[in-house]
């Protein structure tokens, strides 16, 4: 159940250089390589002759030469040389995929080229603000379906139980979660007022007493999540729109579905504290790694259970509103892409009473 007409993250900009690199997105193997500081090429990683992966060939300038019989393809996927013959068959090409680099992130469009829209590439104003520090983290490899991973990223309720020493604690266990599924972006959030700071902000907030803290989970379909979390001294009594006055961090998750049982979660953060302090970035990375390893253990355990025969229907709780709507929207988007709707019939023999 994949949505193809969307921008997915193929990798951080730093992951691509002159070398040919195999990348798999939505079960499609791609060969990707950089031709300049701002441009990365993505082609189908399969020669149309004997299906040899082009990533095992070599570059000839900006072209790729197949390592089996030397057929050569340009950046648009067109064959420009067949050794031993002058004519080039019309079917001698590989598919080329639109790629855009933005904010040091490489995005790839996996769907219909005619529906490609660069305005849909994910962005935030904080990427280019001097009041915020942008830091790329790791690529977390998960043996789990991307739908389960995405659901976890619109679910504040799990934080108290899965991340008790880093991102949550017992104070939030029974605090109501608000969910808004009306817009294009699904949102779940809650505030925990007058509580002890969680481990993350004990280390980075320099708070002497209790705090008001928040979690806002934004899920951009099909597979990008932004978690806005932070804390402020209770005395400030911050309102929702005043979160910038506290210690505020955005944790961004770019999910790349590799196949049904394998997802890559590239995570990063943007913060309004410890600006230009790389030691703080390293310390935050260390705490994020602990928290995300906890998520990984949960999600991979669920994946193993889902592979087994199910004896009964799963239970959905009140906290599952966001994930339930997410699954339904993904299913509807995928169904729409895979269905051609015919024009209105002429002299139809069907009469509808509505």
C-alpha positions in Angstrom: 0.0 0.0 0.0 2.3 2.7 -1.3 1.5 6.3 -2.4 3.7 7.0 -5.4 2.7 10.5 -6.3 4.8 12.0 -3.5 8.3 13.2 -2.7 10.3 10.7 -0.6 13.7 11.2 0.9 16.4 9.2 -0.9 19.1 10.4 1.5 20.9 13.4 3.0 22.8 15.4 0.5 26.0 14.2 2.0 25.2 10.6 1.1 25.7 11.2 -2.6 28.9 11.8 -4.5 30.5 10.9 -7.9 30.1 7.2 -7.2 27.2 5.1 -8.4 25.0 4.2 -5.4 22.1 1.8 -5.3 19.0 3.1 -3.4 15.7 1.3 -3.0 12.5 3.2 -2.6 9.0 1.6 -2.7 10.6 -1.7 -3.8 12.2 -0.1 -6.8 16.0 -0.2 -7.2 17.6 3.0 -8.3 21.1 4.0 -9.2 21.9 7.5 -8.0 25.0 9.7 -8.4 25.9 13.4 -8.2 26.8 15.5 -11.2 27.3 18.8 -9.3 26.8 20.3 -5.9 23.1 20.8 -6.4 22.1 17.9 -8.8 21.7 14.2 -8.1 20.6 11.8 -10.9 18.3 8.8 -10.3 17.8 6.1 -12.9 16.3 2.6 -12.9 19.0 0.3 -11.7 18.6 -2.3 -14.4 20.0 -2.5 -17.9 17.2 -3.4 -20.3 19.5 -5.9 -22.1 20.3 -8.6 -19.5 19.0 -6.8 -16.4 22.5 -6.2 -15.0 22.3 -3.5 -12.2 23.8 -0.3 -13.6 25.1 0.5 -10.2 27.7 -2.2 -10.8 28.8 -0.4 -14.0 30.9 2.7 -14.3 30.6 6.4 -15.0 31.7 7.7 -18.4 31.4 11.5 -17.7 27.8 11.9 -16.6 26.7 8.7 -18.4 26.6 5.2 -17.0 28.1 2.3 -18.9 26.7 -1.1 -18.1 29.3 -3.5 -16.7 28.1 -6.5 -18.8 28.1 -5.4 -22.4 28.8 -1.7 -22.3 25.4 -0.2 -23.2 25.6 3.4 -22.1 22.8 5.6 -20.7 22.7 9.4 -20.2 21.1 11.3 -17.3 17.7 11.2 -18.9 17.8 7.4 -19.2 18.3 7.3 -22.9 20.7 4.8 -24.4 23.5 6.7 -26.2 25.7 3.8 -27.2 25.5 0.1 -28.0 28.9 -1.3 -28.6 29.2 -3.3 -31.8 26.2 -1.7 -33.6 25.2 1.8 -34.8 21.5 1.6 -34.4 19.9 1.9 -30.9 16.6 0.0 -30.3 13.7 2.2 -29.3 13.3 0.1 -26.2 16.9 0.7 -25.1 16.2 3.1 -22.2 15.9 3.1 -18.4 13.4 5.1 -16.4 14.7 8.4 -15.0 13.2 9.8 -11.7 12.8 13.5 -10.8 15.2 14.4 -8.0 15.4 17.7 -6.1 17.9 18.8 -3.4 16.6 21.1 -0.8 17.8 22.0 2.7 20.7 19.5 2.2 18.1 16.7 1.7 17.7 14.7 -1.5 14.0 14.2 -2.5 12.8 11.8 -5.2 9.4 11.7 -7.0 8.3 8.1 -7.4 5.1 8.6 -9.3 3.6 10.0 -12.5 5.9 12.7 -13.9 3.0 14.7 -15.1 1.7 15.1 -11.6 5.1 16.1 -10.1 4.8 19.3 -8.1 7.9 20.9 -6.6 5.8 23.0 -4.3 4.9 19.7 -2.4 8.5 19.2 -1.3 8.6 19.4 2.5 9.9 22.6 4.0 9.8 24.7 7.2 10.7 28.4 7.7 13.0 27.4 10.5 15.4 25.8 8.0 16.6 29.2 7.0 16.2 31.2 10.1 19.2 32.6 12.1 17.2 31.9 15.3 17.2 28.2 14.8 20.0 25.6 14.6 19.6 22.8 12.0 21.3 19.5 12.6 21.0 16.2 10.6 21.1 13.0 12.6 21.3 9.4 11.5 19.5 6.9 9.3 17.6 4.5 11.5 17.1 1.1 9.8 13.9 -0.6 10.9 12.7 -4.1 10.1 9.1 -2.8 10.1 6.4 -1.6 7.7 6.4 2.1 7.2 2.8 2.4 8.2 3.5 1.2 11.7 6.5 3.5 11.9 4.4 6.5 10.8 1.6 5.7 13.2 4.2 5.7 16.0 5.0 9.3 15.0 1.5 10.6 15.4 1.0 8.9 18.9 2.0 11.0 21.9 0.5 8.4 24.2 3.3 5.9 23.9 6.0 8.4 25.0 5.3 7.9 28.8 5.8 4.1 28.5 8.4 3.6 25.8 10.7 6.6 26.6 10.5 7.1 30.4 14.1 8.3 30.8 14.4 10.6 27.7 11.3 12.1 26.1 8.6 11.2 28.7 7.8 10.2 32.2 4.8 9.0 34.3 3.4 12.5 34.7 1.8 12.3 31.2 0.2 8.9 31.4 -3.3 10.1 31.9 -3.1 13.5 30.3 -5.7 13.8 27.5 -4.4 13.7 23.9 -6.0 16.1 21.4 -6.3 15.0 17.8 -7.2 17.0 14.7 -7.7 15.1 11.5 -9.6 17.8 9.5 -6.6 19.2 7.5 -4.1 17.7 5.2 -1.7 17.3 8.1 -2.8 15.1 10.9 -2.0 16.6 14.3 -2.0 15.1 17.8 -0.9 17.0 20.9 -1.0 17.5 24.6 0.4 19.7 27.3 1.7 18.5 30.6 1.4 21.3 33.1 3.4 21.8 36.3 5.4 18.6 36.1 9.0 17.5 36.5 11.0 18.0 33.3 11.7 14.8 31.3 15.3 13.6 31.0 15.9 15.4 27.7 15.2 18.8 29.3 16.8 18.0 32.6 20.0 18.0 30.5 19.4 20.8 28.1 16.8 23.1 29.7 18.6 24.1 32.8 15.3 24.2 34.7 15.4 24.5 38.5 11.8 23.4 39.2 8.7 22.1 37.5 7.9 23.0 33.9 5.0 23.1 31.5 5.9 20.9 28.6 4.3 20.0 25.3 4.2 17.4 22.5 2.8 18.3 19.0 2.9 15.5 16.5 2.4 16.5 12.8 2.1 13.8 10.2 2.5 14.9 6.6 1.2 12.2 4.3 2.5 9.8 3.2 5.6 9.6 5.4 7.1 12.7 7.0 6.6 13.5 10.6 7.5 16.6 12.7 7.4 16.4 16.5 7.4 19.7 18.2 8.3 19.3 21.8 9.6 21.6 24.5 9.4 22.9 28.0 9.1 26.2 29.8 9.3 27.3 33.5 5.8 27.0 35.1 6.0 30.7 36.0 5.9 31.7 32.4 2.4 30.1 31.9 3.0 29.8 28.2 0.1 29.7 25.8 0.1 27.4 22.7 1.2 30.2 20.4 4.1 31.2 22.7 6.1 28.0 22.5 9.1 29.9 21.0 9.6 31.5 24.4 10.4 28.1 25.8 13.1 25.6 25.0 11.7 24.3 21.7 12.9 21.5 19.5 11.5 20.0 16.2 12.4 16.4 15.7 11.9 15.6 12.0 11.5 12.1 10.6 11.7 11.3 6.9 10.5 7.7 6.3 11.6 5.9 3.2 9.7 2.7 2.6 12.2 0.2 1.2 9.8 -2.7 1.1 6.9 -4.1 3.1 9.1 -5.1 6.0 11.9 -2.5 5.9 11.8 1.3 6.5 14.6 3.8 6.8 13.9 6.7 9.2 16.3 9.6 8.6 15.9 11.9 11.6 17.2 15.3 12.3 16.3 18.2 14.7 15.9 22.0 14.6 16.3 23.8 17.9 16.1 27.3 19.4 18.7 26.7 22.0 22.4 26.1 22.1 22.7 27.8 18.6 25.9 26.8 16.8 27.0 24.6 19.6 28.1 21.3 18.0 28.8 19.7 21.4 25.1 20.2 22.2 24.2 18.6 18.9 26.3 15.5 19.7 24.7 15.2 23.2 21.2 15.5 21.7 22.1 12.9 19.1 23.1 10.5 21.9 19.8 10.9 23.7 17.8 10.7 20.5 19.6 7.4 19.7 18.6 6.0 23.0 14.9 7.0 22.4 14.8 5.8 18.8 16.4 2.5 19.7 13.5 2.0 22.1 11.0 2.7 19.2 13.0 0.3 17.0 12.6 -2.5 19.6 8.9 -2.0 19.8 8.2 -1.6 16.1 10.3 -4.6 15.1 8.6 -6.8 17.7 5.2 -5.8 16.4 6.4 -6.6 12.8 7.3 -10.1 13.8 3.9 -10.6 15.4 2.1 -9.3 12.4 3.7 -11.9 10.2 2.1 -14.6 12.2 -1.5 -15.9 11.7 -3.9 -13.7 13.7 -6.5 -15.5 15.8 -8.6 -12.4 16.5 -9.3 -8.9 15.4 -6.9 -6.2 16.7 -8.3 -3.7 19.3 -8.4 0.0 18.5 -8.5 2.4 21.5 -9.5 6.0 21.8 -5.8 7.0 21.5 -5.8 5.4 18.0 -7.8 8.2 16.2 -4.8 9.6 14.4 -3.4 6.3 13.2 -6.8 5.1 12.1 -7.4 8.1 10.0 -3.8 7.9 8.6 -4.3 4.3 7.4 -7.6 5.2 5.8 -6.1 8.2 3.9 -3.1 6.2 2.7 -5.5 3.4 1.5 -7.7 6.0 -0.3 -4.7 7.8 -1.9 -3.2 4.5 -3.1 -6.5 3.3 -4.5 -7.0 6.6 -6.3 -3.6 6.3 -8.0 -4.3 2.7 -9.1 -7.8 3.4 -10.5 -8.6 5.1 -13.8 -12.0 6.8 -13.7 -13.8 6.8 -17.1 -15.4 9.9 -18.6 -19.1 10.5 -18.0 -21.0 7.9 -20.2 -23.0 8.8 -23.3 -26.5 7.3 -23.5 -25.8 5.1 -20.5 -28.2 2.2 -19.8 -27.7 2.8 -16.0 -30.1 5.1 -14.2 -29.1 6.2 -10.7 -31.5 7.5 -8.0 -29.6 9.5 -5.5 
